[in-house]
Amino acid sequence: MKQKIYIALAAIALLAAGCNAKVQKNEEANTTEQVNQQEATNTDKDLANAEKKEAAPNQSSEPYFSDGNDVEAVPTPEVKEIKMTADGFVPSTITIQKGDYVQFTNSDSNLHWPASGPHPAHTALPGFDALKGITTGNYYRYQFTQVGTWYFHDHLNASLKGSVVVK
């Protein structure tokens, strides 16, 4: 009888040892996975920080001076002028670069209202619409950000037309 108890106790001890080994293996695997995840997160953070430094080198606490060789040339938008006269737009067609402005200056004693075609809807280029008559000596300025040929007219005298070619 004692022998059966010893055998049962030995079996229980072996089962407990096996379970304990499995728990330890699972804990080790979880710990390894957590370490791997943490390393991956740290690597992602390091990469993100490196990209931030590359994108904006002057954001450190140290002063940053450019020699001009490390900065991409960003074109400065130009302002081109079209005069609004009693005889129409001068010039009636203008070619500009994407991002440039066209300034419609009233050189006439009458009001002029530059707007996108077609008359009267102004839907060809939504937003390109002075929304009111421009008085003598004043102007309406619009930035063209879409490539294409954009037709316009004087909303107050629809026979006066022109176009802006954006490259």
C-alpha positions in Angstrom: 0.0 0.0 0.0 2.8 2.3 0.9 4.4 1.5 -2.5 1.2 2.6 -4.3 1.2 5.9 -2.4 4.8 6.5 -3.3 4.1 5.7 -6.9 1.1 8.1 -6.9 3.1 10.9 -5.2 5.9 10.3 -7.8 3.5 10.6 -10.6 2.0 13.8 -9.2 5.5 15.2 -8.8 6.4 14.3 -12.4 3.1 15.9 -13.6 3.8 19.0 -11.6 7.3 19.2 -12.9 6.1 18.9 -16.4 3.5 21.6 -16.0 6.0 23.8 -14.3 8.4 23.3 -17.3 5.6 24.2 -19.7 4.7 27.3 -17.8 8.4 28.3 -17.7 8.7 27.7 -21.5 5.5 29.8 -22.1 6.9 32.6 -19.9 10.2 32.5 -21.7 8.5 32.6 -25.1 6.3 35.5 -23.9 9.3 37.3 -22.6 11.2 36.7 -25.8 8.2 37.9 -27.8 7.9 41.0 -25.7 11.6 41.7 -26.1 11.3 41.2 -29.9 8.3 43.5 -30.0 10.0 46.1 -27.9 13.1 45.9 -30.1 10.9 46.3 -33.2 9.1 49.2 -31.6 12.5 50.8 -30.7 13.7 50.2 -34.3 10.5 51.8 -35.7 11.0 54.8 -33.3 14.7 55.1 -34.3 13.8 55.0 -38.0 11.0 57.6 -37.5 13.4 59.8 -35.6 16.1 59.5 -38.3 13.5 60.4 -41.0 12.4 63.4 -38.9 16.0 64.5 -38.6 16.6 64.1 -42.4 13.3 65.9 -43.2 14.0 68.8 -40.8 17.7 69.0 -39.9 17.2 72.4 -38.3 14.9 71.2 -35.5 17.7 70.2 -33.2 18.7 72.5 -30.3 21.9 73.3 -32.2 21.7 76.2 -34.8 21.5 75.0 -38.4 23.0 76.8 -41.3 22.4 75.8 -44.8 25.0 76.1 -47.5 22.3 76.0 -50.1 23.3 72.6 -51.4 21.1 70.5 -49.1 17.8 72.3 -49.8 15.6 71.5 -52.8 14.7 74.5 -54.9 11.1 75.3 -54.4 9.8 77.7 -57.0 8.4 80.9 -55.7 5.0 81.6 -57.2 5.1 84.6 -59.6 2.3 87.1 -60.0 1.4 87.8 -63.6 -0.9 90.7 -64.4 -3.9 91.0 -66.8 -5.4 94.5 -67.2 -9.1 94.8 -67.5 -10.0 97.6 -69.9 -13.0 98.9 -71.8 -11.8 96.8 -74.8 -11.2 93.6 -72.9 -8.4 91.8 -71.1 -4.8 92.7 -71.9 -3.3 90.3 -72.6 -6.3 88.1 -73.3 -4.2 84.9 -73.1 -1.4 84.3 -70.6 0.8 81.3 -69.9 2.0 80.6 -66.3 3.4 77.9 -64.2 1.3 75.8 -61.8 1.1 77.7 -58.5 1.5 81.2 -60.0 -1.0 84.0 -59.4 -2.8 86.0 -62.0 -3.7 89.5 -60.9 -6.7 91.1 -62.7 -6.2 94.8 -62.4 -9.0 97.2 -63.4 -7.6 99.9 -65.7 -11.0 101.2 -66.7 -13.5 103.6 -65.1 -16.2 100.8 -65.3 -16.5 97.8 -62.9 -15.1 94.5 -64.2 -15.7 91.0 -62.7 -13.3 88.3 -63.7 -14.7 84.8 -63.4 -14.2 81.3 -64.7 -16.1 80.2 -67.7 -18.8 79.4 -68.7 -21.0 82.5 -68.2 -23.0 82.7 -65.9 -22.2 79.5 -64.0 -18.5 79.9 -63.5 -18.1 76.1 -63.0 -15.0 75.3 -65.2 -12.7 76.2 -62.3 -14.7 76.6 -59.0 -13.2 79.3 -56.8 -11.9 81.4 -59.7 -14.5 84.1 -59.3 -14.1 87.6 -58.0 -17.7 87.4 -56.7 -18.2 91.2 -57.3 -17.2 94.0 -59.6 -13.7 95.4 -59.2 -13.4 99.1 -59.0 -10.8 101.3 -60.9 -7.3 100.8 -59.7 -8.1 97.7 -57.7 -7.5 94.1 -58.5 -8.6 90.5 -58.0 -5.8 87.9 -57.6 -6.2 84.1 -58.1 -3.6 81.3 -57.6 -3.8 78.6 -60.3 -3.0 75.3 -58.8 -4.4 73.0 -61.6 -2.6 72.4 -64.9 -4.8 73.1 -67.9 -6.3 75.9 -70.0 -8.8 77.9 -68.0 -11.2 80.2 -69.9 -12.6 83.3 -68.2 -14.8 86.2 -68.9 -16.0 89.5 -67.4 -19.3 88.6 -65.6 -20.5 92.2 -66.1 -19.7 92.1 -69.9 -19.6 88.5 -71.0 -18.3 89.3 -74.5 -14.9 90.1 -72.9 -13.1 86.8 -72.6 -9.6 85.3 -72.2 -7.7 82.3 -71.0 -4.9 81.2 -68.6 -2.7 78.4 -69.7 -1.2 76.6 -66.7 1.8 74.4 -67.3 
